[in-house]
Each structure stands twice: as structure tokens, then as C-alpha cells.
Amino acid sequence: MLSSLFTTLDVNRHPDGLEEEDASSSQTIQNPIVVVLQQVLPLIQNIVSKWLHDLEVVEAVCGVFDKSVRTLLHDFGPMVAQLSEMLGQIYRTYPQAPALDLTRQMVHIFAGEGQHISDIRSLVEALTSTTLSVFQQGPREHPDIAESFMYLHAQILKRSPDLYLSAELDVKALFYSGILSIKFPETPTVKAACLFFTEFLSRCKDMPSLCDVLQRDGKLLTETVLQGVGGGSSRSLVEHFSEVLLSLNRQCPALLSQWLAETLQTPGFPSAHVTAEQKYSFSQQILREQTNKRRVKEIVKEFSLLCRGLQGSGYSEC
């Protein structure tokens, strides 16, 4: 109900035919959504404190603020500090995916604004630390958290990579959380992890801390992606794996050549269906392509079919 109300109260939406001058003057009025939110926030905090472990309640609360943020955009600014504090408290007590999704929306809108960056940074650090603890304990029971966490950090790397300069963010642990996520059987989680690595790799040349982790653990990423291509994951994910391989080839072709050679020389990896000659041909084709995304997708798809014993079975036409 509150979500619908906030959309209705959006003073930035005005009927067709409203004079430009009148519409402009309405911008000077304090947005009624902010007024209402400030008044109901203590009530919402009380509700959350009593039903913190109820996923439906947390989803509903996050839904109210998500609708508000999407409606107000930058006009939501006066509420950023309070919402950041509340989200941090909610998530530290009981980690749930809706809090990560709402934070991703806030990063998208406010991370580039100087007056809000401190609150956003503190929120990201708190949620990241808590989620990494979840990964250390075993994230397998929380694919939704893993998915939302990967999407959150992909957004951070895309919109505000400077947040990764914080000493409070363990880049190596984040990299390993991506490795774990890419091994999940749930397709949405793997897609999110592939997007995270694509954004991560695109920032390596400009950020030494990311580059260091890639140089040390890039072979593990290469091996994990090849394992998925070879049959460890759904065929529907081949396109996403191909984007990670393309990003690796763009950022560190010499290292990728080494990692492919070392990984593919293992007998039976990533599948007993492919010969040493076929693996060598695959690696050479991949290394030749640094720009043509469509061609890389075709190469990876063909190799995936070979690994699964499906080449020539009709699946290659799909």
C-alpha cells in the first residue's frame, strides 16, 4: 500500500498539458514521499525489529524503499543516511537477499554523489563483511544471497569502482566468493557471477589490487569456467562463460595462454569426450579472438558440445 502511495505522490510526474512553468515550480516543493517516509520510518524500524527473521516482512520493507528510491531517484537523498544505517543493522542481524538488492539500487543512484559516498561506502563494507562470513560458513543453502551479492558487486565495479580502494574490502575473498558462486547449480547465480567477473576483469588494468588477485588466481577462474563449459553447468550458460573468457583474453592474453595450456593438459579435463588435439585447437581459437564476441560464443558453444558428446546430434543447430 505504501509503495503504491509513494508512486502516486511523485511530484515529478505531472499530467499532460501542465504548463512547463508550473511543472518547474513544483520542483521547489519538498517531495511528499520524503515527508511521509520520515514520519513512518520509526514505525518501519519497529516492525523490522520485531519480525526481522521473517523474509516476507523484510521483502515488504525493502520493497517500500525500493519503490521510493526508483520513484524519487536523487530526491531520495535526505533519506540515504537513515536507510543505509537501517539496512546495515538488518543485514548484520539476519542476512537476506532483498537488502542486497536495495543496496544495489542505492549504489546505482547515489555512489557518484559526494555527500552520500561515505554512507554508501559504510553500507557496502558492512554488507560485504557479513556476506563473506556467510560464504566462509558455506553458501550452498543461500543461492539467492550469492546471486544478489554478485549483482551488487558487479554494480559497484561498474558505477563506483573507487569503493574497491577501501582497505575494508577483501578483494581476494570477493574473488573467491565469485568462484564459489560460478559453481552453483542455480543458473541465475552463475549468470550473476559471470557478470561480476566480467566487470572485475574490465577494471584490472586501472586497479592494481584487482590485477594482483587476477595474476595470482586467474588460473583458478579459467579452470572453473572451463569446468562449466565442459559439462559442469547448464548449456544455457555457455554465452556467459564465453564473455568471461573474452574478458580474460582482453585483459591478460599472455597469462590466459599459459592458464589454458596448464589447465587443458590435464587428462580428462574438462571432459573425457575431447582429445588433446581438440583442446589445443579450442585454446588457439580463443586466443585469436579479442574483439568478436559472437565468434567467441560460437567457439565456446562448439567446444561445449564436444565435451558433452553432443556434436553432430542436432544440438549444434540450437
N, C-alpha and C positions, 0 to 999 in steps of 0.2 A: 504494500500500500504506500509506504513511504517512497519507494523507488518511483512509482507512478506519479506521486505528488511532486517529486523533485523535477521530473521531466516537464510536468505541467507548469511549474513555477519558473521555468527558464526564461529570464527576461531578455535573453539574446535572441529568442525566437519571436518573431512578430508576424502578424497576418500580412498577406499580400496586399499591397496598396498602401501600407503605412508609410507616411512621408519619411524621407531619409533624415530630416532634421529631428522628427520625433523619435525615430529609432536611435539616433545618435545621443539624444538627451537621456534616453533610458539607461545608457551605459554608466551614468553618474550615480544611479540608484544602487544602493547596496543590494547585492543579489539576495532575494528572499530565501534561496536554498541554504546559503551560508547562515543566515539568521536562524532558520529552523534547525539546522544541524547543530549550531552552537547551543541551542536550547535543549535539544533532545540527547545530546552527547552523554550527559551524566546518566540518563535513563538507559542508553545503549550499553554504556560501560557496566552498569549494574546488572543488566541482562546477561552480558557476556561473562561476568564474574560468577554468576550462578549456574550457567549452562555451558561452561567453557568446553566440556568434553562431548557436547552434543554437536555432531558435524552439521546437522541441518540448521541449527541456530547460528553457528559460525558462518556457514554459507549465506544465510539470510542477512546477517550483519555486513559481511563483506559485499554482498550484492547491493545493499543500500549505498555503501560508499563508492562501489564501482560505478553505479548508475550516476551518482553525484559527480564523480570525477569526470566521467565521459560527457556529462551534460555541461558542467561548468568549465572544464579544461583549466586554463590558467587562473580563472576566477576562484578556483578552489584553494588558491594559495594560503589564505588565512587559516585553513584547517590542516595544513600539511604537518606541522609540528605535532599537533594533538593526535592525529591519525597515526603518524609514524610511531609515536610512543605506545599507543594502544595496540597496534599490530605487533610490535616487538614483544609486548607483555603477553599477548595471546599466543604467539608462536613459541616463545620460550617455554611456556607452561604446557602447551599441547600442540605440537606441530601439525598443521593441516594445510592442504594444497590451496584453498581459497585465499589464505593470507599471502601466499607467494604470488598468486595471480594478480591480486590487487596491488601488491608492491611493484610488479612488472608494469602495471598501468601508470603508477606514480613515477617510476623511473623514466618511462616514455615521455611523460609530460614535464616533469619538474627537475630532472637531474641536470639539465643545462642552465638552470636559473641559480645565480649565485646566492640569493637569500635562502634558498631551500636545500642547497647541496649538502650542508652539514647534517640536516635531519635525514636526508635520503641516505647519505653515507652510513650514518649510525644504524639506520634500519637495515640496510643491506648487510652490514657486518654482523648484526645480531642474528638475522635470519640465516646467513651463511654459516656461522659458527654452529648454530643449533642443527642445521640440516647435515652438516658434515659429521656431527655426532650420531645422527640417525644412520648415515652411511657406514660409520665405523661399527655400529651395533648390528648392521645387517639390513639393507634397504629393501630386500626382496618382498617384504609384506607391504611396501608403500610405493607401488609404481606411480601413483598419482602425484606423490610428493616429488619423486625423482623427475617425472615429466615436467612439472611446474618449475622445479628448481633449474633444470636445464634451459627452459624457455626464459626464465628470469635472467640467467647469466648470459644467455645469447643477446638479450635485450640490452644488458649493461655494456657488453662489449661493442655492440652496435651504436648505442646512443651516448654512452658516457664511459669510455674505456679508462678514463683517469681514475675511476673508482678502484681499478686494479692496482693502482700505485700505493694503496693503503697497506701498511705493514700488518694490518689485522686480517687481510685476506690471504689465505694459504693457497697460492696458485698451484702448487704441486698436488695438494689434496683435492682441489677443484678439478684438475686434470684427471685424477684417478676416479673421482665421482662420475665423470663423463665416461670413462672406460667401463665402469660397472653398469652405468645406465644403457650403454650401447649393447650390452649383453642380455638385457631384459627380453623376455619373450613377448611383452606387450609392444605392439607396433607403434603406438603414439609415443611411448617413452623413447624408443630407439630413434624415431624421427627427431624428437626434441634434442637428443644427444648429438645427432649428426649436425643439426643446426648450430648447437653450441660449439662443436669443433670447427665448423666452417668459419664462424665468427672469430674463434680463438686464433685460428691459423692466419686469418687476414690481418691480425694485429701484431703478429710476432716480430716483423721487421722493425716496428716502431717501439716495441716494448721489450727491453732486454730480459725482464723476469719471465715473460712468456716464452721468449726464444730459448732461454736456458732450459726450461722444462721440456720444450719440444725436442731439443737436441739430446736430452738425456732419456726421454721416454717416448720419442716418436716411433721407435721400432715397435713398442707395445701397442700403440694406436694402429699402426699399419697391420700388425698381426691380428688385432681384434676385428678390424674392418674386413680383412681377407677371410677371417673365420665366418663372418656373417655372409659374405658373398658366396662362400663355398658351401653353404647349406645350413649354417647355424641360425639364420634368421629367414623370415618370410621373403619370397621373391619380390614382393611389392616394395621392399626396402632397397632394392638394387640401385635405384636412381639416387637415393640419399647417400648410400655408400660411395657411389661414383663421385658425388660432389666433394666428399671428404678427400678422396684420392686425388682429385683435380686440385684441390686447395693445397695438399701436401706437395704436389709436383710444382705448383706455382711458387711456393714459399721456400722449399728446400729440395730441389731436384736431385742434387748430388747425394744427399742423405737418403732420400726416398729410394734411389737406385740401390744404395747399399742395403737398406732395410728390406726391400723386395727380394734381393738376391739371398740374403741371410735367412729370411723367413720361408721363402718358397723352396729352398734346398732341402727342407725337412721332408723326408719320405712320407707320403700320405697326407700331406697338408697342402691346401685346406681340404682336399678330398682325394680319395684313392682312385677316383674316376679320371683324373688328369695326369698326363705324363710329364716328365721333366721338360720335354721339348715344348709342350703346350704352355707350361708355366713360364718358361723363358720367353716365348712369343708374347704372352699376355703382358709381362713386365715391360718388354721393349715397346709394345704398342702404347701402353700407359705413359711411359716416359717421353714419348714423342709428342704427346698432346698436352699443351699448357693453356690453350685458349678455347678449344672447341668442346663445349660442354656436352653437346649432343653426341659427338663421336665417342667421348669417354664413356658416356652412358651405354652406348652400343657395345663397346669393348667389354665393359664390366658385365653387361647382361649376357653376352655370348659366353664369357668365361664362367659365369654363374650357372648357366645351363649345362655346360660341360661338366662342372663339378657335381651337379645333381644328376648326371646321366640322362639329361633331357634333350640334348642336342639332336635335332632331326626328328623329334617326336611330335612336332606340331606346336610346342610351346614357344619356339623361336619366332613364330608369327604373331604372338600375342603382344 
